[in-house]
Amino acid sequence: MARVRIPTPLRSYTGRAEVEAEGATLGALLSDLDRLYPGLRFRVVDEQERTRPHVRFFVNGEAVRDLGRPLSPDDVVFIVPALSGG
């Protein structure tokens, strides 16, 4: 199972800063997260299966935009919301 680091704005879904989920791809991992924590996937992926503009994913420190990106069970996935302000 991959480890997934959950940002503070999404912790209301998981109750924790780090969880584990399964998936051969980033998209499958997000689906598993949604199975475990209903509603979480919709916060990061829209109805057209695109990553929401304010969200970034990092797999083992590498920025990833493709939900088809293959994953290994020992990967670490970070979900990072964009920061804004002025």
mmCIF file as gemmi writes it, N, C-alpha and C atoms, coordinates in Angstrom:
data_model
loop_
_atom_site.group_PDB
_atom_site.id
_atom_site.type_symbol
_atom_site.label_atom_id
_atom_site.label_alt_id
_atom_site.label_comp_id
_atom_site.label_asym_id
_atom_site.label_entity_id
_atom_site.label_seq_id
_atom_site.pdbx_PDB_ins_code
_atom_site.Cartn_x
_atom_site.Cartn_y
_atom_site.Cartn_z
_atom_site.occupancy
_atom_site.B_iso_or_equiv
_atom_site.pdbx_formal_charge
_atom_site.auth_seq_id
_atom_site.auth_asym_id
_atom_site.pdbx_PDB_model_num
ATOM 1 N N . MET Axp A 1 ? 0.833 -1.186 0 1 0 ? 1 A 1
ATOM 2 C CA . MET Axp A 1 ? 0 0 0 1 0 ? 1 A 1
ATOM 3 C C . MET Axp A 1 ? 0.871 1.241 0 1 0 ? 1 A 1
ATOM 4 N N . ALA Axp A 2 ? 0.48 2.212 -0.784 1 0 ? 2 A 1
ATOM 5 C CA . ALA Axp A 2 ? 1.205 3.48 -0.83 1 0 ? 2 A 1
ATOM 6 C C . ALA Axp A 2 ? 0.815 4.329 0.379 1 0 ? 2 A 1
ATOM 7 N N . ARG Axp A 3 ? 1.755 5.104 0.85 1 0 ? 3 A 1
ATOM 8 C CA . ARG Axp A 3 ? 1.463 6.076 1.904 1 0 ? 3 A 1
ATOM 9 C C . ARG Axp A 3 ? 1.01 7.366 1.237 1 0 ? 3 A 1
ATOM 10 N N . VAL Axp A 4 ? -0.001 7.996 1.796 1 0 ? 4 A 1
ATOM 11 C CA . VAL Axp A 4 ? -0.544 9.232 1.229 1 0 ? 4 A 1
ATOM 12 C C . VAL Axp A 4 ? -0.543 10.287 2.321 1 0 ? 4 A 1
ATOM 13 N N . ARG Axp A 5 ? 0.133 11.391 2.066 1 0 ? 5 A 1
ATOM 14 C CA . ARG Axp A 5 ? 0.173 12.514 3 1 0 ? 5 A 1
ATOM 15 C C . ARG Axp A 5 ? -1.009 13.427 2.693 1 0 ? 5 A 1
ATOM 16 N N . ILE Axp A 6 ? -1.814 13.676 3.702 1 0 ? 6 A 1
ATOM 17 C CA . ILE Axp A 6 ? -3.047 14.427 3.547 1 0 ? 6 A 1
ATOM 18 C C . ILE Axp A 6 ? -2.844 15.856 4.058 1 0 ? 6 A 1
ATOM 19 N N . PRO Axp A 7 ? -3.151 16.869 3.233 1 0 ? 7 A 1
ATOM 20 C CA . PRO Axp A 7 ? -2.998 18.255 3.69 1 0 ? 7 A 1
ATOM 21 C C . PRO Axp A 7 ? -4.077 18.614 4.72 1 0 ? 7 A 1
ATOM 22 N N . THR Axp A 8 ? -3.801 19.604 5.5 1 0 ? 8 A 1
ATOM 23 C CA . THR Axp A 8 ? -4.723 20.029 6.556 1 0 ? 8 A 1
ATOM 24 C C . THR Axp A 8 ? -6.147 20.26 6.057 1 0 ? 8 A 1
ATOM 25 N N . PRO Axp A 9 ? -6.374 20.932 4.9 1 0 ? 9 A 1
ATOM 26 C CA . PRO Axp A 9 ? -7.758 21.169 4.469 1 0 ? 9 A 1
ATOM 27 C C . PRO Axp A 9 ? -8.563 19.889 4.189 1 0 ? 9 A 1
ATOM 28 N N . LEU Axp A 10 ? -7.894 18.761 3.957 1 0 ? 10 A 1
ATOM 29 C CA . LEU Axp A 10 ? -8.598 17.508 3.661 1 0 ? 10 A 1
ATOM 30 C C . LEU Axp A 10 ? -8.627 16.542 4.838 1 0 ? 10 A 1
ATOM 31 N N . ARG Axp A 11 ? -8.033 16.918 5.937 1 0 ? 11 A 1
ATOM 32 C CA . ARG Axp A 11 ? -7.976 16.01 7.092 1 0 ? 11 A 1
ATOM 33 C C . ARG Axp A 11 ? -9.324 15.794 7.749 1 0 ? 11 A 1
ATOM 34 N N . SER Axp A 12 ? -10.286 16.64 7.45 1 0 ? 12 A 1
ATOM 35 C CA . SER Axp A 12 ? -11.631 16.407 7.99 1 0 ? 12 A 1
ATOM 36 C C . SER Axp A 12 ? -12.215 15.115 7.418 1 0 ? 12 A 1
ATOM 37 N N . TYR Axp A 13 ? -11.718 14.673 6.256 1 0 ? 13 A 1
ATOM 38 C CA . TYR Axp A 13 ? -12.165 13.417 5.656 1 0 ? 13 A 1
ATOM 39 C C . TYR Axp A 13 ? -11.471 12.221 6.288 1 0 ? 13 A 1
ATOM 40 N N . THR Axp A 14 ? -10.18 12.352 6.565 1 0 ? 14 A 1
ATOM 41 C CA . THR Axp A 14 ? -9.391 11.207 7.031 1 0 ? 14 A 1
ATOM 42 C C . THR Axp A 14 ? -9.161 11.192 8.538 1 0 ? 14 A 1
ATOM 43 N N . GLY Axp A 15 ? -9.14 12.362 9.147 1 0 ? 15 A 1
ATOM 44 C CA . GLY Axp A 15 ? -8.832 12.449 10.568 1 0 ? 15 A 1
ATOM 45 C C . GLY Axp A 15 ? -7.364 12.254 10.879 1 0 ? 15 A 1
ATOM 46 N N . ARG Axp A 16 ? -6.538 12.146 9.842 1 0 ? 16 A 1
ATOM 47 C CA . ARG Axp A 16 ? -5.103 11.888 10.037 1 0 ? 16 A 1
ATOM 48 C C . ARG Axp A 16 ? -4.294 12.593 8.958 1 0 ? 16 A 1
ATOM 49 N N . ALA Axp A 17 ? -3.02 12.827 9.257 1 0 ? 17 A 1
ATOM 50 C CA . ALA Axp A 17 ? -2.116 13.474 8.312 1 0 ? 17 A 1
ATOM 51 C C . ALA Axp A 17 ? -1.548 12.496 7.286 1 0 ? 17 A 1
ATOM 52 N N . GLU Axp A 18 ? -1.568 11.204 7.608 1 0 ? 18 A 1
ATOM 53 C CA . GLU Axp A 18 ? -1.05 10.203 6.676 1 0 ? 18 A 1
ATOM 54 C C . GLU Axp A 18 ? -1.937 8.971 6.727 1 0 ? 18 A 1
ATOM 55 N N . VAL Axp A 19 ? -2.269 8.459 5.545 1 0 ? 19 A 1
ATOM 56 C CA . VAL Axp A 19 ? -3.086 7.256 5.428 1 0 ? 19 A 1
ATOM 57 C C . VAL Axp A 19 ? -2.429 6.329 4.41 1 0 ? 19 A 1
ATOM 58 N N . GLU Axp A 20 ? -2.963 5.13 4.28 1 0 ? 20 A 1
ATOM 59 C CA . GLU Axp A 20 ? -2.498 4.192 3.265 1 0 ? 20 A 1
ATOM 60 C C . GLU Axp A 20 ? -3.654 3.861 2.336 1 0 ? 20 A 1
ATOM 61 N N . ALA Axp A 21 ? -3.324 3.661 1.061 1 0 ? 21 A 1
ATOM 62 C CA . ALA Axp A 21 ? -4.328 3.297 0.067 1 0 ? 21 A 1
ATOM 63 C C . ALA Axp A 21 ? -3.655 2.472 -1.014 1 0 ? 21 A 1
ATOM 64 N N . GLU Axp A 22 ? -4.492 1.765 -1.792 1 0 ? 22 A 1
ATOM 65 C CA . GLU Axp A 22 ? -3.988 0.92 -2.865 1 0 ? 22 A 1
ATOM 66 C C . GLU Axp A 22 ? -4.376 1.495 -4.215 1 0 ? 22 A 1
ATOM 67 N N . GLY Axp A 23 ? -3.575 1.171 -5.21 1 0 ? 23 A 1
ATOM 68 C CA . GLY Axp A 23 ? -3.901 1.556 -6.576 1 0 ? 23 A 1
ATOM 69 C C . GLY Axp A 23 ? -2.691 1.396 -7.474 1 0 ? 23 A 1
ATOM 70 N N . ALA Axp A 24 ? -2.922 0.839 -8.657 1 0 ? 24 A 1
ATOM 71 C CA . ALA Axp A 24 ? -1.834 0.659 -9.621 1 0 ? 24 A 1
ATOM 72 C C . ALA Axp A 24 ? -1.463 1.971 -10.291 1 0 ? 24 A 1
ATOM 73 N N . THR Axp A 25 ? -2.397 2.95 -10.247 1 0 ? 25 A 1
ATOM 74 C CA . THR Axp A 25 ? -2.153 4.277 -10.819 1 0 ? 25 A 1
ATOM 75 C C . THR Axp A 25 ? -2.583 5.328 -9.796 1 0 ? 25 A 1
ATOM 76 N N . LEU Axp A 26 ? -2.216 6.561 -10.059 1 0 ? 26 A 1
ATOM 77 C CA . LEU Axp A 26 ? -2.629 7.647 -9.17 1 0 ? 26 A 1
ATOM 78 C C . LEU Axp A 26 ? -4.152 7.743 -9.132 1 0 ? 26 A 1
ATOM 79 N N . GLY Axp A 27 ? -4.806 7.615 -10.275 1 0 ? 27 A 1
ATOM 80 C CA . GLY Axp A 27 ? -6.272 7.665 -10.319 1 0 ? 27 A 1
ATOM 81 C C . GLY Axp A 27 ? -6.908 6.549 -9.508 1 0 ? 27 A 1
ATOM 82 N N . ALA Axp A 28 ? -6.362 5.337 -9.607 1 0 ? 28 A 1
ATOM 83 C CA . ALA Axp A 28 ? -6.882 4.207 -8.838 1 0 ? 28 A 1
ATOM 84 C C . ALA Axp A 28 ? -6.652 4.416 -7.347 1 0 ? 28 A 1
ATOM 85 N N . LEU Axp A 29 ? -5.523 4.992 -6.996 1 0 ? 29 A 1
ATOM 86 C CA . LEU Axp A 29 ? -5.239 5.304 -5.596 1 0 ? 29 A 1
ATOM 87 C C . LEU Axp A 29 ? -6.27 6.297 -5.058 1 0 ? 29 A 1
ATOM 88 N N . LEU Axp A 30 ? -6.596 7.319 -5.85 1 0 ? 30 A 1
ATOM 89 C CA . LEU Axp A 30 ? -7.595 8.298 -5.431 1 0 ? 30 A 1
ATOM 90 C C . LEU Axp A 30 ? -8.974 7.661 -5.285 1 0 ? 30 A 1
ATOM 91 N N . SER Axp A 31 ? -9.287 6.706 -6.144 1 0 ? 31 A 1
ATOM 92 C CA . SER Axp A 31 ? -10.56 5.984 -6.018 1 0 ? 31 A 1
ATOM 93 C C . SER Axp A 31 ? -10.593 5.162 -4.736 1 0 ? 31 A 1
ATOM 94 N N . ASP Axp A 32 ? -9.466 4.53 -4.396 1 0 ? 32 A 1
ATOM 95 C CA . ASP Axp A 32 ? -9.401 3.768 -3.153 1 0 ? 32 A 1
ATOM 96 C C . ASP Axp A 32 ? -9.525 4.698 -1.951 1 0 ? 32 A 1
ATOM 97 N N . LEU Axp A 33 ? -8.882 5.864 -2.03 1 0 ? 33 A 1
ATOM 98 C CA . LEU Axp A 33 ? -9.023 6.846 -0.954 1 0 ? 33 A 1
ATOM 99 C C . LEU Axp A 33 ? -10.49 7.25 -0.789 1 0 ? 33 A 1
ATOM 100 N N . ASP Axp A 34 ? -11.197 7.402 -1.904 1 0 ? 34 A 1
ATOM 101 C CA . ASP Axp A 34 ? -12.604 7.795 -1.836 1 0 ? 34 A 1
ATOM 102 C C . ASP Axp A 34 ? -13.46 6.674 -1.254 1 0 ? 34 A 1
ATOM 103 N N . ARG Axp A 35 ? -13.074 5.444 -1.509 1 0 ? 35 A 1
ATOM 104 C CA . ARG Axp A 35 ? -13.788 4.3 -0.914 1 0 ? 35 A 1
ATOM 105 C C . ARG Axp A 35 ? -13.611 4.319 0.601 1 0 ? 35 A 1
ATOM 106 N N . LEU Axp A 36 ? -12.383 4.612 1.033 1 0 ? 36 A 1
ATOM 107 C CA . LEU Axp A 36 ? -12.073 4.639 2.462 1 0 ? 36 A 1
ATOM 108 C C . LEU Axp A 36 ? -12.584 5.902 3.142 1 0 ? 36 A 1
ATOM 109 N N . TYR Axp A 37 ? -12.533 7.018 2.412 1 0 ? 37 A 1
ATOM 110 C CA . TYR Axp A 37 ? -12.889 8.339 2.949 1 0 ? 37 A 1
ATOM 111 C C . TYR Axp A 37 ? -13.803 9.045 1.949 1 0 ? 37 A 1
ATOM 112 N N . PRO Axp A 38 ? -15.089 8.689 1.933 1 0 ? 38 A 1
ATOM 113 C CA . PRO Axp A 38 ? -16.014 9.215 0.919 1 0 ? 38 A 1
ATOM 114 C C . PRO Axp A 38 ? -15.999 10.742 0.831 1 0 ? 38 A 1
ATOM 115 N N . GLY Axp A 39 ? -15.945 11.221 -0.423 1 0 ? 39 A 1
ATOM 116 C CA . GLY Axp A 39 ? -15.956 12.647 -0.696 1 0 ? 39 A 1
ATOM 117 C C . GLY Axp A 39 ? -14.591 13.244 -0.941 1 0 ? 39 A 1
ATOM 118 N N . LEU Axp A 40 ? -13.537 12.561 -0.535 1 0 ? 40 A 1
ATOM 119 C CA . LEU Axp A 40 ? -12.187 13.116 -0.669 1 0 ? 40 A 1
ATOM 120 C C . LEU Axp A 40 ? -11.786 13.291 -2.138 1 0 ? 40 A 1
ATOM 121 N N . ARG Axp A 41 ? -12.065 12.302 -2.974 1 0 ? 41 A 1
ATOM 122 C CA . ARG Axp A 41 ? -11.637 12.361 -4.378 1 0 ? 41 A 1
ATOM 123 C C . ARG Axp A 41 ? -12.224 13.568 -5.095 1 0 ? 41 A 1
ATOM 124 N N . PHE Axp A 42 ? -13.496 13.869 -4.834 1 0 ? 42 A 1
ATOM 125 C CA . PHE Axp A 42 ? -14.152 14.988 -5.508 1 0 ? 42 A 1
ATOM 126 C C . PHE Axp A 42 ? -13.492 16.32 -5.158 1 0 ? 42 A 1
ATOM 127 N N . ARG Axp A 43 ? -12.831 16.398 -4.039 1 0 ? 43 A 1
ATOM 128 C CA . ARG Axp A 43 ? -12.134 17.627 -3.64 1 0 ? 43 A 1
ATOM 129 C C . ARG Axp A 43 ? -10.859 17.845 -4.454 1 0 ? 43 A 1
ATOM 130 N N . VAL Axp A 44 ? -10.323 16.786 -5.086 1 0 ? 44 A 1
ATOM 131 C CA . VAL Axp A 44 ? -9.06 16.921 -5.818 1 0 ? 44 A 1
ATOM 132 C C . VAL Axp A 44 ? -9.181 16.617 -7.309 1 0 ? 44 A 1
ATOM 133 N N . VAL Axp A 45 ? -10.275 15.96 -7.728 1 0 ? 45 A 1
ATOM 134 C CA . VAL Axp A 45 ? -10.489 15.61 -9.136 1 0 ? 45 A 1
ATOM 135 C C . VAL Axp A 45 ? -11.91 16.03 -9.505 1 0 ? 45 A 1
ATOM 136 N N . ASP Axp A 46 ? -12.066 16.67 -10.686 1 0 ? 46 A 1
ATOM 137 C CA . ASP Axp A 46 ? -13.392 17.144 -11.085 1 0 ? 46 A 1
ATOM 138 C C . ASP Axp A 46 ? -14.187 16.07 -11.835 1 0 ? 46 A 1
ATOM 139 N N . GLU Axp A 47 ? -15.375 16.446 -12.306 1 0 ? 47 A 1
ATOM 140 C CA . GLU Axp A 47 ? -16.282 15.522 -12.978 1 0 ? 47 A 1
ATOM 141 C C . GLU Axp A 47 ? -15.735 15.018 -14.314 1 0 ? 47 A 1
ATOM 142 N N . GLN Axp A 48 ? -14.807 15.753 -14.905 1 0 ? 48 A 1
ATOM 143 C CA . GLN Axp A 48 ? -14.192 15.352 -16.179 1 0 ? 48 A 1
ATOM 144 C C . GLN Axp A 48 ? -12.898 14.564 -15.969 1 0 ? 48 A 1
ATOM 145 N N . GLU Axp A 49 ? -12.687 14.108 -14.728 1 0 ? 49 A 1
ATOM 146 C CA . GLU Axp A 49 ? -11.492 13.324 -14.387 1 0 ? 49 A 1
ATOM 147 C C . GLU Axp A 49 ? -10.208 14.115 -14.569 1 0 ? 49 A 1
ATOM 148 N N . ARG Axp A 50 ? -10.275 15.413 -14.307 1 0 ? 50 A 1
ATOM 149 C CA . ARG Axp A 50 ? -9.082 16.269 -14.361 1 0 ? 50 A 1
ATOM 150 C C . ARG Axp A 50 ? -8.745 16.711 -12.948 1 0 ? 50 A 1
ATOM 151 N N . THR Axp A 51 ? -7.459 16.832 -12.713 1 0 ? 51 A 1
ATOM 152 C CA . THR Axp A 51 ? -7.016 17.344 -11.425 1 0 ? 51 A 1
ATOM 153 C C . THR Axp A 51 ? -7.5 18.777 -11.278 1 0 ? 51 A 1
ATOM 154 N N . ARG Axp A 52 ? -8.057 19.094 -10.137 1 0 ? 52 A 1
ATOM 155 C CA . ARG Axp A 52 ? -8.52 20.47 -9.906 1 0 ? 52 A 1
ATOM 156 C C . ARG Axp A 52 ? -7.321 21.417 -9.96 1 0 ? 52 A 1
ATOM 157 N N . PRO Axp A 53 ? -7.528 22.632 -10.487 1 0 ? 53 A 1
ATOM 158 C CA . PRO Axp A 53 ? -6.405 23.561 -10.705 1 0 ? 53 A 1
ATOM 159 C C . PRO Axp A 53 ? -5.632 23.924 -9.44 1 0 ? 53 A 1
ATOM 160 N N . HIS Axp A 54 ? -6.26 23.88 -8.297 1 0 ? 54 A 1
ATOM 161 C CA . HIS Axp A 54 ? -5.6 24.288 -7.054 1 0 ? 54 A 1
ATOM 162 C C . HIS Axp A 54 ? -4.912 23.135 -6.323 1 0 ? 54 A 1
ATOM 163 N N . VAL Axp A 55 ? -4.851 21.956 -6.96 1 0 ? 55 A 1
ATOM 164 C CA . VAL Axp A 55 ? -4.268 20.782 -6.306 1 0 ? 55 A 1
ATOM 165 C C . VAL Axp A 55 ? -3.071 20.279 -7.107 1 0 ? 55 A 1
ATOM 166 N N . ARG Axp A 56 ? -2.041 19.881 -6.403 1 0 ? 56 A 1
ATOM 167 C CA . ARG Axp A 56 ? -0.865 19.261 -7.02 1 0 ? 56 A 1
ATOM 168 C C . ARG Axp A 56 ? -0.612 17.927 -6.329 1 0 ? 56 A 1
ATOM 169 N N . PHE Axp A 57 ? -0.086 16.985 -7.092 1 0 ? 57 A 1
ATOM 170 C CA . PHE Axp A 57 ? 0.302 15.696 -6.542 1 0 ? 57 A 1
ATOM 171 C C . PHE Axp A 57 ? 1.804 15.533 -6.717 1 0 ? 57 A 1
ATOM 172 N N . PHE Axp A 58 ? 2.432 14.953 -5.727 1 0 ? 58 A 1
ATOM 173 C CA . PHE Axp A 58 ? 3.847 14.61 -5.789 1 0 ? 58 A 1
ATOM 174 C C . PHE Axp A 58 ? 3.981 13.148 -5.41 1 0 ? 58 A 1
ATOM 175 N N . VAL Axp A 59 ? 4.705 12.4 -6.245 1 0 ? 59 A 1
ATOM 176 C CA . VAL Axp A 59 ? 4.978 10.994 -5.962 1 0 ? 59 A 1
ATOM 177 C C . VAL Axp A 59 ? 6.472 10.871 -5.754 1 0 ? 59 A 1
ATOM 178 N N . ASN Axp A 60 ? 6.856 10.526 -4.53 1 0 ? 60 A 1
ATOM 179 C CA . ASN Axp A 60 ? 8.278 10.42 -4.173 1 0 ? 60 A 1
ATOM 180 C C . ASN Axp A 60 ? 9.034 11.702 -4.523 1 0 ? 60 A 1
ATOM 181 N N . GLY Axp A 61 ? 8.383 12.842 -4.323 1 0 ? 61 A 1
ATOM 182 C CA . GLY Axp A 61 ? 9.012 14.133 -4.558 1 0 ? 61 A 1
ATOM 183 C C . GLY Axp A 61 ? 8.897 14.655 -5.977 1 0 ? 61 A 1
ATOM 184 N N . GLU Axp A 62 ? 8.349 13.869 -6.894 1 0 ? 62 A 1
ATOM 185 C CA . GLU Axp A 62 ? 8.213 14.273 -8.307 1 0 ? 62 A 1
ATOM 186 C C . GLU Axp A 62 ? 6.793 14.786 -8.556 1 0 ? 62 A 1
ATOM 187 N N . ALA Axp A 63 ? 6.682 15.984 -9.136 1 0 ? 63 A 1
ATOM 188 C CA . ALA Axp A 63 ? 5.372 16.536 -9.465 1 0 ? 63 A 1
ATOM 189 C C . ALA Axp A 63 ? 4.699 15.678 -10.532 1 0 ? 63 A 1
ATOM 190 N N . VAL Axp A 64 ? 3.423 15.359 -10.318 1 0 ? 64 A 1
ATOM 191 C CA . VAL Axp A 64 ? 2.673 14.489 -11.226 1 0 ? 64 A 1
ATOM 192 C C . VAL Axp A 64 ? 1.321 15.128 -11.511 1 0 ? 64 A 1
ATOM 193 N N . ARG Axp A 65 ? 0.95 15.207 -12.795 1 0 ? 65 A 1
ATOM 194 C CA . ARG Axp A 65 ? -0.377 15.724 -13.185 1 0 ? 65 A 1
ATOM 195 C C . ARG Axp A 65 ? -1.234 14.621 -13.808 1 0 ? 65 A 1
ATOM 196 N N . ASP Axp A 66 ? -0.603 13.557 -14.26 1 0 ? 66 A 1
ATOM 197 C CA . ASP Axp A 66 ? -1.283 12.485 -14.98 1 0 ? 66 A 1
ATOM 198 C C . ASP Axp A 66 ? -1.858 11.47 -13.994 1 0 ? 66 A 1
ATOM 199 N N . LEU Axp A 67 ? -3.197 11.32 -13.983 1 0 ? 67 A 1
ATOM 200 C CA . LEU Axp A 67 ? -3.824 10.356 -13.092 1 0 ? 67 A 1
ATOM 201 C C . LEU Axp A 67 ? -3.521 8.916 -13.491 1 0 ? 67 A 1
ATOM 202 N N . GLY Axp A 68 ? -2.996 8.723 -14.695 1 0 ? 68 A 1
ATOM 203 C CA . GLY Axp A 68 ? -2.592 7.391 -15.151 1 0 ? 68 A 1
ATOM 204 C C . GLY Axp A 68 ? -1.188 7.003 -14.717 1 0 ? 68 A 1
ATOM 205 N N . ARG Axp A 69 ? -0.524 7.857 -13.97 1 0 ? 69 A 1
ATOM 206 C CA . ARG Axp A 69 ? 0.851 7.604 -13.518 1 0 ? 69 A 1
ATOM 207 C C . ARG Axp A 69 ? 0.888 6.319 -12.701 1 0 ? 69 A 1
ATOM 208 N N . PRO Axp A 70 ? 1.699 5.319 -13.122 1 0 ? 70 A 1
ATOM 209 C CA . PRO Axp A 70 ? 1.795 4.07 -12.369 1 0 ? 70 A 1
ATOM 210 C C . PRO Axp A 70 ? 2.396 4.306 -10.979 1 0 ? 70 A 1
ATOM 211 N N . LEU Axp A 71 ? 1.92 3.527 -10.03 1 0 ? 71 A 1
ATOM 212 C CA . LEU Axp A 71 ? 2.424 3.603 -8.66 1 0 ? 71 A 1
ATOM 213 C C . LEU Axp A 71 ? 2.92 2.243 -8.2 1 0 ? 71 A 1
ATOM 214 N N . SER Axp A 72 ? 3.844 2.268 -7.271 1 0 ? 72 A 1
ATOM 215 C CA . SER Axp A 72 ? 4.339 1.066 -6.605 1 0 ? 72 A 1
ATOM 216 C C . SER Axp A 72 ? 3.842 1.082 -5.166 1 0 ? 72 A 1
ATOM 217 N N . PRO Axp A 73 ? 3.734 -0.085 -4.543 1 0 ? 73 A 1
ATOM 218 C CA . PRO Axp A 73 ? 3.239 -0.131 -3.158 1 0 ? 73 A 1
ATOM 219 C C . PRO Axp A 73 ? 4.082 0.662 -2.162 1 0 ? 73 A 1
ATOM 220 N N . ASP Axp A 74 ? 5.346 0.901 -2.476 1 0 ? 74 A 1
ATOM 221 C CA . ASP Axp A 74 ? 6.203 1.627 -1.53 1 0 ? 74 A 1
ATOM 222 C C . ASP Axp A 74 ? 6.297 3.125 -1.832 1 0 ? 74 A 1
ATOM 223 N N . ASP Axp A 75 ? 5.476 3.623 -2.77 1 0 ? 75 A 1
ATOM 224 C CA . ASP Axp A 75 ? 5.498 5.049 -3.102 1 0 ? 75 A 1
ATOM 225 C C . ASP Axp A 75 ? 4.901 5.89 -1.973 1 0 ? 75 A 1
ATOM 226 N N . VAL Axp A 76 ? 5.333 7.14 -1.923 1 0 ? 76 A 1
ATOM 227 C CA . VAL Axp A 76 ? 4.764 8.119 -1.007 1 0 ? 76 A 1
ATOM 228 C C . VAL Axp A 76 ? 4.138 9.212 -1.87 1 0 ? 76 A 1
ATOM 229 N N . VAL Axp A 77 ? 2.843 9.438 -1.68 1 0 ? 77 A 1
ATOM 230 C CA . VAL Axp A 77 ? 2.088 10.412 -2.472 1 0 ? 77 A 1
ATOM 231 C C . VAL Axp A 77 ? 1.703 11.579 -1.568 1 0 ? 77 A 1
ATOM 232 N N . PHE Axp A 78 ? 2.015 12.778 -2.023 1 0 ? 78 A 1
ATOM 233 C CA . PHE Axp A 78 ? 1.618 13.981 -1.32 1 0 ? 78 A 1
ATOM 234 C C . PHE Axp A 78 ? 0.52 14.663 -2.107 1 0 ? 78 A 1
ATOM 235 N N . ILE Axp A 79 ? -0.548 15.041 -1.446 1 0 ? 79 A 1
ATOM 236 C CA . ILE Axp A 79 ? -1.6 15.867 -2.04 1 0 ? 79 A 1
ATOM 237 C C . ILE Axp A 79 ? -1.351 17.273 -1.494 1 0 ? 79 A 1
ATOM 238 N N . VAL Axp A 80 ? -1.117 18.219 -2.407 1 0 ? 80 A 1
ATOM 239 C CA . VAL Axp A 80 ? -0.728 19.567 -1.974 1 0 ? 80 A 1
ATOM 240 C C . VAL Axp A 80 ? -1.694 20.599 -2.57 1 0 ? 80 A 1
ATOM 241 N N . PRO Axp A 81 ? -2.439 21.304 -1.724 1 0 ? 81 A 1
ATOM 242 C CA . PRO Axp A 81 ? -3.286 22.382 -2.238 1 0 ? 81 A 1
ATOM 243 C C . PRO Axp A 81 ? -2.44 23.619 -2.499 1 0 ? 81 A 1
ATOM 244 N N . ALA Axp A 82 ? -2.784 24.342 -3.55 1 0 ? 82 A 1
ATOM 245 C CA . ALA Axp A 82 ? -2.072 25.578 -3.87 1 0 ? 82 A 1
ATOM 246 C C . ALA Axp A 82 ? -2.378 26.625 -2.793 1 0 ? 82 A 1
ATOM 247 N N . LEU Axp A 83 ? -1.406 27.435 -2.493 1 0 ? 83 A 1
ATOM 248 C CA . LEU Axp A 83 ? -1.59 28.528 -1.553 1 0 ? 83 A 1
ATOM 249 C C . LEU Axp A 83 ? -1.78 29.811 -2.334 1 0 ? 83 A 1
ATOM 250 N N . SER Axp A 84 ? -2.616 30.681 -1.829 1 0 ? 84 A 1
ATOM 251 C CA . SER Axp A 84 ? -2.794 31.961 -2.474 1 0 ? 84 A 1
ATOM 252 C C . SER Axp A 84 ? -2.93 33.023 -1.408 1 0 ? 84 A 1
ATOM 253 N N . GLY Axp A 85 ? -2.785 34.211 -1.829 1 0 ? 85 A 1
ATOM 254 C CA . GLY Axp A 85 ? -2.88 35.323 -0.888 1 0 ? 85 A 1
ATOM 255 C C . GLY Axp A 85 ? -2.289 36.567 -1.504 1 0 ? 85 A 1
ATOM 256 N N . GLY Axp A 86 ? -2.244 37.584 -0.734 1 0 ? 86 A 1
ATOM 257 C CA . GLY Axp A 86 ? -1.739 38.812 -1.322 1 0 ? 86 A 1
ATOM 258 C C . GLY Axp A 86 ? -1.08 39.707 -0.342 1 0 ? 86 A 1
